Amino acid sequence: MTIIEKYMEDLMEEAREEGFKEGFKEGFEEGFKEGMEKRSLEIAKYLIKTGKPLNEVARLTQLDIKQLKKL
């Protein structure tokens, strides 16, 4: 389990204890996913600027080559 996954798990447990509705979990997970994708795109832009081949950037960021070509 990564630090981020542990942090998410701790937040979810705290939310359950405080009585938040199930919608919190779904919203949090969706927001987290969107944030991670945004960060992956930022990293991909940097790697492309440094001259890394697109196939390597795709492997490192787990983004699709088609997405990378648009950057």
N, C-alpha and C positions, 0 to 999 in steps of 0.2 A: 504494500500500500504506500503510495507516494504521500508526501507532506500535504499536497493540495487535496488529495482524496481524504486524508485524515481530517483536514480542516473542514471540508465539506460535510463529512460525517458528524463531526462535533457540532457544527452549526445546525444541522438537521435535528440532532438529538435535543439541542437547546430549544429549537423552535417547537418541537413536539411537547417538551416539558412546559413551555409557556402557553401552549394551547393554540398555536397558529393553525390555520386551516390548511388542508392538503394543497390548495392553490399556491401557497408559499413555496412548497417543494418544487412543483412544476415550474414556477416562474424563476426560481433560483437556478435550477438546472438548465433551463433554456438560456438565461442570461449568462451563465458560466460558459456554456457551449459557444455562444456568440462571441464572448470575450476571448476565448481561446482561439477561435477562428480568426478574429481580427488580429491577434498577436502573431499567429502563424503567417498571416499576410505581411505584416510588418517585417518579420524575420526574413521572409522570402524576398521582399524588396531589397533588403540589405544584402543578402547573399547574391542576388542577381547583380547588384551594383559592384560587388567585389569580384565578379567574373566567374562565379560558380556555374557549371553547366545546369541546364534546366532539369535534367533527369536526376541530378544529385540534390538539387533544391527540392524537388518533388519528394524524393526519398526522405530527406531530413525533416521536412515540414508536414509531410503526409497530405499535401495538396495536389490537386489534379494538374497535369501539364497544361490543359486548356486554360485553367485559371491563371497559371503562371505566365502564359503567353500574353494575357491581357494586361499584365503589370508592365 
